[in-house]
Structures are given as structure tokens and as C-alpha cells.
Amino acid sequence: MTERLALPSRRRFVQGLTLSGIAVGFGLDAPAATTAAPAPQVAELAGTDFDLAIGTLPVNLTGTRRTATVVNGSLPAPVLRWREGDTVTLRVRNTLSTTSSIHWHGLIVPADMDGVPGLSFMGIAPGETYAYRFKVNQSGTYWYHSHSRFQEQTGLYGAIVIEPREQRTRVDRDHVVLLSDWSDADPEGLFATLKKQGDYFNFGKPTVGDFLRDARTQGLGGALAERHMWNRMRMNPSDLADISACAYTYLMNGASPASNWTGLFSPGEKVRLRFINGSSMTFFDVRIPGLKMRVVAADGQEVEPVTVDEFRIGNAETFDVVVEPDADRAYTIFAQSMDRSGYARGTLAPRAGMLAEVPPLDPRPLLTMRDMMGTMDHAAMPGMDHPNMDHRAMPGMKGMEGGCGGMAMSAATPSLEMGPTVDMLVSTTRTDLDDPGVGLRGNGRRVLTYADLHTPGAPISGAPQREIELHLTGHMERYIWSFDGKKFSDAQPIRLSHGEQVRITLINDTMMTHPIHLHGMWSELETPQGAFQVRKHTIVVQPAQRLSYRVSADALGSWAYHCHLLYHMEAGMFRVVEVR
């Protein structure tokens, strides 16, 4: 029997989402209002010399008192403001009873400054201080977080803002918007539960009511065939997030939806919003009803401006947008989780205490055959769209009768097979960069895609001398995640020669969307034709998608390479890249 976690009751959960009688949670009315107590602002530190102390702090974000892991007594950690070209020194003292660390996410620093215990650094032992010192050779929006077990989940994360030598995008006001997910449950307990039952927190599984609705729209035969298909694959079309709002409260700059973080503006100003996804396990879809957003930077790097209504931000990604509110009114910053189980929210307003209407959550999306089989020609698959479809006739669908119960459409790599660490393989992948992803397609809003992002100028990397192909693999029932079917504990390092130009191709053989982060070097995304698209430090790969990016191996040392879904990384989707 699966051990049950002490998750929040509905009453406690609603308390965590309400203030002054204003409901902003599941299935509750969310009327417009005019006043509310403002959330406290996040501390900021600026300069070149910093003293940071990692410790604990009692917090109450949901109506229940818990302990957070914090920096200088702040949740989130203080915003660090630097200048491009300066050399910064950060003395980090660990007051915890266990080893800790800080990784400067997206910063190009020497290996012993990167902050990943066990690689070029042993971690910061209890009671000790580690001095990070490096030159800041870039500008933009970044963040920092612990790379020690689940400390990031319990609050050890903060924003970094680096002012450029020459300011290109002129704004009147500048706000950091750091999104995260908080749980009252012990993250070790969350992880143990996932290992026992990978879909434990998925409360959106198809119900009898859903079946009856599908039967009305598709006919009884079509509804039965669809359920039969998913059951035979032992998969679930609602498997979008491993942990949902039943265990999470979503925060904006450390404030719950009820606390309502507020950023001020004067009508007519240009306001820069620096969005950072500092969550452990949550993709957010962000919009500001009533305002267009002009995206001007991605992962700290300037991009050719593009105007959108909404964007999806994966774990560890950052997007800078400029908005121009011209009315004397409040606007809601709305960031709903990809599985639509909950949201973070804040307010842009001319005066503190103002509120705007909170939009309802979008309908819960479901994965489709596009997410399962990429670009496979459905017309070539007998009965795919027919009420009486027989999936035994679908070419390449092996491994679906007993065994591991997954889906394989001919092994995509000769050495990669179904087994105890792989429950699904997709050989016919898709390479589209213009797909916003499940839940955002055709929603009536202009949604950002990777095809919209263009880094001006030439790439850093040169013509690839070698190509490395890696499959993102997993086994949901056993909650094992890996590259090429090998957990970190069973895998050899990826070895690069110093100065080598490499193309890395990722193929997602799972139903989940993965944000993949390579430390120490930039990842320069290519178009399907091999042209330079955008420079990033974290690349999001959708289900059944194949993406390629170039890397210039110009950083000596041992570097972490992993999925930035924290529990996926801890469950095995991690490699070491050695540059020698």
C-alpha cells in the first residue's frame, strides 16, 4: 500500500489562497476588488562584495508553520544586483547541520565556482564558509539556487540582475518576478511517494464523467477505443506534472496568491518584468490580461523583440518582457501551472493595495497522439481516427502486451530498448519549434514559441565537429529518469576536448516536457535546417520532440548536465560533461 503524505486539506488549501474574503482558488469565484494588504518586498543587495548566510527560517505560507531553507533570513533569497565587467566576491557561510551549496545558474564561471558538490567543489560543510570569486562577463536576468539534494525545494533560491555596460532597452521601471512552488510536505516524503506511485499527485485522470462526455462527442466506440489505447500503454493523457497543487502552493516573489505580490508603475511608463522560473517541478504559463508583453531577453540574452499575449516558462528559464500600462488601474500577473491545477499571481498597480480580477484557470489539457508519436502520419495508421480503431494494427507499436507496458515505434537507437528503465520509445519524432506545447495550442492568444526567439548576431559556437545524440528516457511506474536509459549512477561521463565544437541532439522519448541545463557553456539552439536560432542555458524539449543545439567546449572542468525538474534529476536524469 502506498504511504499517504500529510497533504493539505481543502479548508487549509483555500485558506492559503484567500484574503479578506476574496477567493482566488479552485472552482471559486474570483471577483475584482480594490484593496488588500501588500506582500513584503524581497530584499536586494548590490555591489561587488557580499556576505551570504544559508540557514533556516520559520514560515507560514499556507496556514501551517513550516521551516524554510533561506539566505540571510529571506524567502526567496535576496536579489543580487551586479554590473557586467565587475569582479564579485561572495562569502557563503553554511549554518545548516548538513552540507549546502550555491550554483549561479546560467553564469559562465570557472568550474570550481559553479557550485555543484562532488564535481569541482566538495560543497560547503556545516559551519564553514566558501568564497566564490569570479568576473562577471555577461549581463541580464539569472538566478541562484542550492545544488544540494532538495534544499532548492525548501526555499534556497534567489534572483540575479546584471546591468550591462551599455543599456539597450530603456525602461522607466524594473521588477523581478520570481516564480516557485512551495510544499508543506517534506520533499524527501514527496520523492519517496513518487518512487512508490509516479502518478500519486495527478488528480486530473479521466473520470466516468469524462468518458460520458467523450462518448457524446466521439461516439461510444471512439471513447472506448481511446480509453483502451491509453490503458494498453499503461499511460495517462493527463500526465503533465509529477506534483500538482494538491501538494504545492505557487509563489510569486515568495508570496502566495492570497498575499498578492505587487509591483508599482505610473501610467504611461515602460516597465521591465524579469520572469524567473525558480520552481522545482512546475512549468508556468504566464499572461497579464489587458496588456501585451514584448519579450526582449531569454535566459539573460537579448533577443529580437517579439510581442505576445502569453508565454510558457520552463524550470530554470528566464524571460524579460516590457509592458506599457497606460491606464490608472491594476493588472493581474497570472501564472498558471501547466497542468492547470493551480497558479501564482501578483499585481501591477499604480498604488499599493489595488487588485484586479483574477482569471479562471484554463481547462485542464490532455496529451494527444501528437505528443505521443511526433510527426507520424496518422493516415498510415489503420483506424487511428476511427471509432473502431484496432491499435494492434498500428505499425511499430510493440511492447504493449505485458512486459514493461510501454510504447515503442521501432527502436530509435539500436542500443536503446524497452526495459526496466525505459517504458516508451518514439522513433518518428517532430522537430517543430513553432509549437507552444500542450494546453496552449489554439487557445486564441498569441503564445511565444522557440521559433519566435532570435538572438541577434553570430553564434559563439562554430561548425560542429562531432554530434552527440541523447534520448530523454524514463519509466513512470518505477519513477526512474535517465539519458539513453541509463541512470546517473550507471552512466559514464560525456567527454569533450577543449575547444571542440559539438552538436547535441536531444530526443524526448517520454510523455513529459523536460528542461535540460548544461552548466558552464552556452547552448545555441538550431532550426531544423541547422541555422542558429537562439542562445540559452536551458533548453525545453517537448514530448516526442527532437531538438539540436551547438556547444563550444571552451570551459575546462567537470560540469553538470541534467533535467531541471528537481525530482527527475535526483531520480537519474543527470550526467557529467568533462572538458579536458
N, C-alpha and C positions, 0 to 999 in steps of 0.2 A: 504494500500500500504506500502511495506517495505521501511523505510527510507534508502536512499543511503548514504554510507560513502564517504568521500573525499579521495578516494584511488588514488595511483599514476598513472599518465598517462603512456602510453608505452614509450614516449620520456623520461620522468623523470626516469622511471624504468631502461631503458637502460643506462642512464647517471650514475645511481647507480652501474652499472655492467661493465662500460668501463673505460679505462685509456689509454692515449697515442694512441688512435685508435685501441686498442686491444679489441675485443668483446668477452665476455665470458657469454653471456646470452641466453635466449630462441631462438632457431632457428637461431642463429647467428654463423658464423664461429669462431673457437677458435684456431687460428694458434699458433705455438710455437713462442716465442720471446726471446730476450736476456736481456733486461733491463727494469726496472720500478722503480719508487720511492718507497722505502721501507716503510711499515707501522710502526708507532711508537710502541715501545715495552711497555708492560704492567708493571706498577710499581710493585716493590716487597718490602715486609717488613719482617724482620727476627728477632728472639729473643723471649723474654717471656713477654714483656711489650709493649702494643700497644695503641695508641690513634687514633680512627676512627671517622670521622665526616660524617654523612649522610646529603646530600644536593642535590642541582640541578646543572646542567651544560648545557649550550647551546651546541648542537651538530649539525653536518650536515653530515649525513651518506649517503644521497641519492640525494643531490642537494636541499633539503629543510631544513630550520633551524627548529629544534625542541628542546625540553627540556628533558634531561635525569635525572633519579634519580641515584646518584652516591655515592661512598665512597671516601673521600679525593680527590675529583675532578677527579676521574679516572673511565673510562668506558672501560672494566669491572673494578670492584673494584680491589685493589691491591692484588697480590698473597701473601698469608701469609705462611711463612715457619717456622715450629716448629720442635721440637725434641721429640720423644717418651720418656715419663717419666718426662718431664718438667711440671711445673705448669704455665699456661699462664694467664695473666690479660689483658682484652680488655675493655677499656673505650669507649663506643659508645655514641657520642653526636648527638642528632637529631636537625638539623637546619631547618627541614621542617615545614610547617604550619599544618601538620596532624601527627597523631601517626605513629610510624615506629617500626621496629624490625629487628633482625638478627637471623636466625636459622643456626646452624652449622650442615649441612646436613651429616648424617652418623656417627657423633661423639657420643660416649656413654658418656653422661654428666648427672649431676643431673637435675631433671625436671625444676627447676627454672632457669637453664642456657640454656634450649633448645630453648627459643626464640619464642614461639607461643603465641601471645596475646590472653587472655581470658582463658587460661588453668592455668599453674602455674606461670604466668607472665602477667602483665597488658599492656605490650607494653611500648615503650619509648615515652613519651608525648613531644610535641613541646618544644624546649628549654632545655630539660632535658638530663641527662647523665645516662646511666645504665652501671654498671661494671659487666662484665662477668668474672668469675674466676673459673678455673677447671684444674684438672690434665689431661694430655694427655696420655691416656693409650693404644694408638694404633698408627699404622703408615700407610703410604700410601697416596693415592690421594683422596681428598674430596673437598667440596666446601661449600660456604655460600651464603645465599640469604635472602631477606626480606620475612616475612610471613604475611605481611600486604597488603590486597587487591591485587592490580595489580602493586605494586612497583617493583616486580621482572621483570615484562614485560618491564618496562621503564628503566631498567639498573642496578638494585641493586642486583648484584651477583658477586662472585669472587672465585678464586681457593684457596685451602689449600693443601700444600705439607708437610707431616710429615715424617722426616727422622727416620728410625728405629734405635734401639740400635745396632743391628748388620746388616750390609748391606749384602744382599744375592745375589742380581742381580747386578753385576758390569757393569757399563756403562761409556763411555767417555764423554757423553753429555746428558743433560736432558732438555726437553722442555714441558711446559704446553700447551695444545691445547683445549681451552675453546670454545665450540660451543654455539651459541644462535640465537634467532630470534628477529629482531627489526621491529617495525612498526611506521610509521609516524602518523598513526591514534591513537586517544585516546583509550586506552584499554577499558574504560567504554563504548565507542561507539561500539567497536568490540563486546563486550559482549552483549550489547543491540540488535545488529543486529543478533547475533546467536539466541537469545531468540525469535526474530520475525521469522527468517528463518534459520534453522540449517545448510542448505547446501548452504548458500549465497556465500561462498568463494570457492565452488567446481566448478572449470571451466573445469573439466575433465569428465563431464557427457556424456554418449553415445550420439552421433550425428547421423544424417541421413547417413553421410559417414561411420560411424562405422557399422550401420545397413547393408548398402550395402556390406561392406567388409565381415561381418558375413554371409550374405546371400550367398555370393560366396563360402565361406568355409564350411558352415554348411547346406546350402540349405535354401530356403525361409521359409519352415515350422519350421526348427530348430531355425532360427533367430527370427521369430515371437513368438515362444514358449518361448524363453529366455526372450524377452522383456516383454511378458505377465506375466511371473513369477515375475520379479522384480517390475513391475507396480502393481500387485495384493498385493505384500508385502509392497508397498509404500516405497521401499528402493532402494538404488543405489549402483551398484557394484564398483563405483569409490569413495565411501565414506571412504577415508583413513585418511584424515586430516581435521579438522574443519576449520582451517585457512591455506591458501596456500600463495604462493609467490606473488599473486596479492596484498596482504596486508603486506607481510613480505619481509625484506631483511635479508639474512642469514649471520651471522658474525662468524669469527674465531678470537679469542682474540680481539674482538671489531672492527675488520677490515672487511669491505665489500669485496666481490670478487674482485672488482677493486683495492682496496687498497693493497691486497695481503700480508698478514702477512707472514714473512719469518723467518724460524729457520735455523741456520747455522750448518754445520758439516764439518769435514775433511774426505776425502775418507778413508775408512777402519775403521772408528770409529763405536762403538756401541752407538746408540742414543736411549734414552728412551723418548717416547712420552706419556704424561699423558692426555688422552682424557677425557673431562668432557662435558656432555650434560647439559648445563645450560639454555636451551631454555624453553619457557613457554608452547609451544604446538607442538613441532616438533620432530619427530624421524628422525635420520640421518643414512644413510648407507655410511660407510667410507672405502675408499681404497686409496692406494698410487701406481698408475700404475708404474710397474717396480721394485717394492720392495715387498718382503714378510714381514709380520708382525708377530712377536712372542708375543702372548698375555701372560703376566706374572702376571697380577693382575686384579681383578674385584671388583669394589666398595671398593677399598682400601686394599682388602685382597689378599694375594698371592695365585696364582693358579698354578697347574702343567702346565708348558709351552705348548702351542699349537700354531702351525704355520698356518696362514690363509692368504687369499688374501683380505678379506673384513669382516666387522662386522657391525651389526645394534646396535646402541646405543640409548636406550630409555631415555626419560626425567629423569634427576637426576642420571642416571647411570654413572659410570666411568670405563674406561678400560686403563690399562697401556700396551703399546706394545714396543718391542725393534726391531729396524730396523738396517741394516748394509749396508748403501750405499757405494759401493766400487769404483764408477766411479766419475770422476770430471765433474759432470753435475747436473742439477736441477731436482727435482721430485715434482709433484703436489700432495698435500694432498687434496683429493676430498671428500666432504661430501654432498651427495645429499639428499634432503628431501624424505621421504618415498613415498610421492605422486608424486614425480618426477616433481614438479612444479618449483624447483629452487635448489640452492646449496650454500654452503660456500666453500671457497677454500683458500689454502695457499701454501707455497713453502718451501721445504727443499733444501738448496743450499750450495755449498762451499763458495760462496761470495754473499754479499748483492746485490740486484738488478737483479739477474738472474731469469728467468722464464722457466717453462716447459709447454708443451701442456696441455690444459685443456680438458679432455674427454667429449664427448657429454653426455647429460642426458640419462639414460636408458629409454626404453619405459614405458609409464605410465601403472602401473599394475592395474588389476581388481580383486576384490574379487571373489572367486569361491564357489561352494557348499561345499567344504572342510572347508572354513571359516565360512559358514553359519550353517552347520549341523554336524561338527566334524567327527566322525567315523561312521556315519550312513551308513549302507550297501545300496549303491545306486541300487544294483541289486534287492533289495527287494522293490524298489520304482517304480511302473509301469510307464514306459515311460520316466524315468529320462534322458536318453541319446538318446531318440528317437525324430526325428523331430516333431512328432505329439503328444508329451507328454501332458498328461492331469493332471495338478497339483492338481485338485480336488481329484484325486485318491491317492495322496501322504499321507501315514499314519501320523497322528498326526499334520497335517498342519491346525490347527484351528485358528480362529481369523483373517482370511484373507479376509473375505467378510464384508466390512464396519467396524463399530466399530473403534478400535484403529489401525486396518490395519497392525498388526504385524505378527510374525510367532511363533507359539508355537508347540512343538512336545511333547505333554503331559507335564503337569506342573512338573518341576523338583523338586520342593519343594511344599508340599501340601498347604502351606500358601502363596505361591508366584503365583500370577495370572496376566494375562494381565490386563491392566488398564491405568489410566491417567499418571502413572509414568513408565510403562513398555510396550514397543511395540514389544518385541521379547523375547522368551524363547527357550533354547536349552537343551533338555534332554539327547541326545546322544552325550556326549562330547568326546573330544580327549585328551589324556594325553601325547602325544609325546613331548619330549624335544629336538629332533633332527631336528625339523622343523625350518628353518631360517626365515620363515614368508613370507607373500605375497610380490611379487616383487623380491624375492631373490632365489626362488626355481628354480633349473636347469638353472642358468644363466652362467654356465661354469666356475665359480670362486669357490674357496674353501671358504665357508662362515661359520663364527663362529655360533654355536648354544649353548644353555644351556647344552646340552649333552656333549659338549667338555670341560666344565668348572668343574674342580675338586679342591676343597680346600684340601690341604694336612692335615693329622692328623685327630683327632677325632672331632666330633661336640661339640659345647658348650652346646647345649640343650640335655636333657635326653629323655628317652622313654615317649611319650605323655601320659598324664593322662586324657586328655579331647580333643575332637575335635570340632572345630567351623567351620561351613560351611557358606560361604557368597557368594552371587551371585552379580556379577557386572552388574548393570541394567541401562537402560536409555530409554528415549523417545525422539528420534531425532527431531520430528516435534515441540515438546514443549521445546526442549533443556533442559531436566531435566536429571541429572545423580545421581546415588544412589547406595547404598548397599541394597540388598534384597527389592528393590522397595521403600525404604524409604529415603527421603532426610534427610540431617543432622538435619534440623530444626524439623523433626518429629521422630527422632530416639533416642533411649536410648543408653547410653554408653555400651561398651563391658567391662565387669568386670572380672578381673583375680585376683587370690590370689597370694600374693608374694611368689615366689619360685615355682609356678605351672609350669608344663611342658605341653605345648599346641601344638596341630597340627591345623594350619589354612589351610582350603581348599578353594580356590577361583575358582568360575565357571563364565566364561565370557559369559553372555547372550546378548552381543551386537556385532555389526559388527566392532567395533573399538578395537585397541590394547591399553591396559591400563598399565601404570607403577604404581605399588602400593607400597607406602612407609609407613612403621611403624617406628615412632620415638622412640628413647630411647633403643631399643633392636634389636638384630640381627635377620634376617630371614634366616633360614637354609633350602634351597630347597632340597626336596627329589626326588628320582627317583619314577616312578610309582609303584615300588615294596617296597617303604618305606625306601630305603637306603639313607644315607647322600650324597648329591651331591656338593653343593657349598654354601658358606656363603655370603649373600648380604644384603644391606639395602634397595634395591628397586627391586621388582620382576615384570617383564614384563609378562602380560598374553595376549595371542593372542585370536582372536575371536574363540568361540566355544571350548576353551581350559579349562581344569581343572588342576590346579596345587596345590600341597600341600607343606607346609614348617613348620618346627618346630620353636617354640619360647620359650625361657626360660624367664619367667616373673620375672626377677631379678632386676627390676628397679621400685622403688616406685614412685607413682605420676600419673598425668593425661597426656596422650600422644596423639598426633595427629596421625591419621591413614587415609590415603587418596590417591586418584589418583593424580599423579604429573603432569597431564595435568591441567594447572592452571585454565582454564575456566571450566573444569569438576569439580574440587574441589569447586570452587565458586558456581557452579550450583547444588551442593548437594552431591557429592561423597566424603564424609568426615564423619568420626566417631571419637569419643573419646574412647581411651582404658584406663581404670582405673585399676591400680595395687595397691591393698590395702592389 
